[in-house]
């Protein structure tokens, strides 16, 4: 049991270190996304500077690594009757690896794409994408939409899986981490200085 948990944690964390925004900016533009815009190595900053079309590649990489981590966790712990817990453990640590990657100086993205993919792997009923879409198309604030999605996942997971206490705790930590990663955005939202983003229109690189 302990060995399987350690394998899930380490494998998921280092999967998280595979940053789609940095990888694609280097491969396609021979550049580093962190040199532009907010300096964040994430999907939103990538799309603002390189466009949403190539951003689909970033989305795919960040989503697939989350899928892989959740599947690994579920497969390894399912024989022990803890498949859901294993999937959430994978989701938590792939998110930590994305947010704080050791291979990139512990400065990564904010983990929202990982969170979307993880939510779908944990339970399709969590409606993370729906929560994001409703808020996004109402406000054009990616940060506010991401916060809404994180809250939807945390509340929904606790409601559907209240009998899996450890899984609920880990999922709650994952959602709180998403809120923490958006702490500066929350401050700007409160001040009315947060930047809006239209994924359907390429913005000028900075």
C-alpha positions in Angstrom: 0.0 0.0 0.0 2.7 2.5 1.0 4.9 1.7 -2.0 1.9 2.2 -4.3 1.1 5.5 -2.7 4.7 6.7 -3.1 4.7 5.7 -6.7 1.5 7.6 -7.4 2.8 10.7 -5.6 6.2 10.8 -7.4 4.9 9.8 -10.8 2.0 12.3 -10.7 4.3 15.1 -9.4 6.8 14.7 -12.2 4.1 14.4 -14.8 2.9 17.7 -13.5 6.4 19.1 -14.2 5.8 18.6 -18.0 4.5 22.1 -18.7 2.6 22.4 -21.9 3.0 26.2 -22.2 6.8 26.2 -21.9 7.2 23.1 -24.1 5.0 24.4 -27.0 6.4 28.0 -26.8 9.9 26.5 -27.2 9.0 24.0 -29.9 6.9 26.3 -32.1 8.2 29.8 -31.4 11.7 29.0 -30.1 10.7 31.3 -27.2 9.8 31.0 -23.5 6.2 32.0 -22.6 7.5 33.3 -19.2 9.2 36.2 -21.0 5.8 37.6 -22.0 2.7 39.0 -20.4 2.2 38.0 -16.8 5.3 35.8 -16.8 3.1 32.8 -15.9 3.8 29.4 -17.4 0.2 28.7 -18.0 -2.5 28.2 -20.6 -4.0 31.7 -20.4 -0.7 33.6 -20.7 0.2 31.3 -23.6 -3.0 32.0 -25.5 -2.7 35.8 -24.9 0.7 35.8 -26.5 0.7 33.0 -29.1 -3.0 32.5 -29.9 -5.6 30.0 -28.9 -5.0 27.7 -31.9 -1.6 26.6 -30.7 -3.0 26.9 -27.2 -4.9 23.8 -28.0 -1.6 21.9 -27.9 -0.9 23.3 -24.5 -4.4 22.3 -23.3 -3.9 18.8 -24.6 -0.5 18.3 -22.8 -1.7 19.6 -19.5 -5.0 17.7 -19.7 -3.4 14.4 -20.7 -0.9 14.5 -17.9 -3.8 14.9 -15.4 -5.6 12.0 -17.1 -2.5 9.8 -16.8 -2.0 10.7 -13.1 -5.6 10.0 -12.2 -5.6 6.7 -14.2 -2.4 5.6 -12.5 -3.7 6.4 -9.1 -7.0 4.5 -9.7 -5.3 1.5 -11.3 -2.8 1.1 -8.5 -5.2 1.5 -5.6 -8.4 0.0 -7.0 -7.2 -3.6 -6.1 -7.1 -2.4 -2.5 -10.6 -0.9 -2.6 -9.3 2.7 -2.8 -9.7 3.5 -6.5 -11.3 6.9 -6.0 -8.8 7.8 -3.4 -6.0 6.9 -5.7 -7.4 9.0 -8.5 -7.8 12.0 -6.3 -4.2 11.5 -5.0 -3.0 11.5 -8.6 -5.0 14.6 -9.3 -3.7 16.4 -6.3 0.0 15.8 -7.0 -0.1 16.4 -10.7 -1.6 19.8 -9.8 1.2 20.4 -7.3 3.7 19.4 -9.9 2.3 21.8 -12.4 2.1 24.7 -9.9 5.4 24.1 -8.2 7.6 22.1 -10.7 11.1 21.2 -9.4 12.4 21.1 -12.9 11.4 24.7 -13.6 12.5 26.3 -10.4 9.2 25.7 -8.6 7.5 28.3 -10.8 4.8 26.9 -13.0 1.2 27.6 -14.0 -2.0 27.8 -12.0 -3.2 24.3 -12.8 -6.6 25.1 -14.1 -6.4 22.9 -17.2 -5.1 20.1 -15.0 -8.0 20.7 -12.7 -10.6 20.5 -15.5 -9.2 17.2 -16.7 -8.9 15.8 -13.2 -12.5 16.8 -12.4 -13.7 14.8 -15.5 -11.6 11.8 -14.4 -12.9 11.9 -10.8 -16.6 12.4 -11.6 -18.2 13.8 -14.8 -21.0 15.2 -12.6 -18.8 17.9 -11.1 -19.6 20.3 -13.9 -16.3 22.2 -13.7 -16.4 23.2 -17.4 -20.0 24.3 -17.1 -19.2 26.5 -14.1 -16.2 28.0 -16.0 -18.2 28.6 -19.2 -21.1 30.3 -17.5 -18.9 32.8 -15.6 -16.4 33.3 -18.5 -19.0 34.2 -21.1 -20.7 36.4 -18.6 -17.6 38.3 -17.5 -14.6 37.4 -19.8 -12.5 37.0 -16.6 -10.5 33.7 -16.8 -9.5 34.0 -13.2 -13.0 34.4 -11.8 -14.2 31.6 -14.1 -11.4 29.3 -12.7 -12.3 30.2 -9.2 -16.0 29.3 -9.9 -14.9 26.0 -11.4 -12.7 25.2 -8.4 -15.5 25.9 -6.0 -18.0 23.8 -8.1 -15.6 20.9 -8.0 -15.0 21.1 -4.3 -18.6 21.4 -3.3 -19.8 18.9 -5.9 -17.3 16.3 -5.0 -18.1 16.6 -1.3 -21.8 16.2 -2.1 -21.4 13.2 -4.4 -18.7 11.4 -2.4 -19.3 12.4 1.2 -18.8 8.7 2.3 -15.2 8.9 1.1 -13.7 11.2 3.7 -10.1 11.0 2.7 -10.9 11.6 -1.0 -13.1 14.6 0.0 -10.2 16.0 2.1 -7.7 15.6 -0.7 -10.1 17.1 -3.3 -10.7 20.0 -1.0 -7.0 20.6 -0.7 -6.7 20.5 -4.5 -9.5 23.2 -4.8 -8.0 25.3 -2.1 -4.7 25.2 -3.9 -6.4 26.5 -7.0 -7.8 29.4 -5.0 -4.4 30.1 -3.5 -2.8 30.2 -6.9 -5.3 32.9 -7.9 -4.8 35.0 -4.8 -3.3 37.9 -6.8 -6.1 37.7 -9.3 -8.6 37.8 -6.4 -7.0 41.0 -5.2 -7.2 42.6 -8.7 -10.8 41.5 -9.1 -11.7 43.2 -5.9 -9.9 46.4 -7.0 -11.5 46.2 -10.5 -8.1 46.0 -12.2 -8.2 42.4 -13.4 -7.5 41.8 -17.1 -10.2 40.2 -19.3 -9.2 37.6 -21.9 -10.9 36.6 -25.1 -9.6 33.2 -26.2 -11.1 33.7 -29.6 -8.8 36.6 -30.5 -5.1 36.6 -30.5 -3.6 39.4 -28.4 -0.3 41.2 -29.2 2.7 39.5 -27.6 4.5 41.6 -25.1 
